[in-house]
Amino acid sequence: VMGPLPDLRTEAAWLCVPRDGLAVVEMAAAAGLPMVPPGRRDPERTTTFGVGQLLRAAVEVRPRRLLLTLGGSATVDGGIGMASALGWRFLTRNGRELLEPMRGGLLAQVSQIDGGGRDPRLSKTDILVACDVDNPLTGPEGAAAVYGPQKGATAEQVQQLDQGLAHLAR
């Protein structure tokens, strides 16, 4: 799958428990912070696209439940990379589709989200998310402010990512 940076490919595993109808995907397996050398860490450029590729592979076995574990990622993209790998389209104000791997630096450019092309198997699967934090999306305790610096964000980038996440939420 695509790693946290588009030029980083990685082999990532996910777990299938057929008797329980369960598939488990770990975000860090495809977008983990340790995959990005310290000098290349930049959450405006990193993406969760590979996480979406893993989820797409997991729904191929048609699980009743899919567990996605969050944490340890190199990303602050609000999940837009993952969503684009699953068929969502992200459009600019003038209706142009953003075709490059969706990443944190593109959050502010998204003006419309089109889910018409999403994988239909997702609607037939209960998706559970496991997370060990309870930060809000934005603000002084939000994703960009708290986790951005450990992922390589400068103070200016933290502000831009936070504004991008707020824009995405609106």
Disulfide bonds with the S-S distance in Angstrom:
none
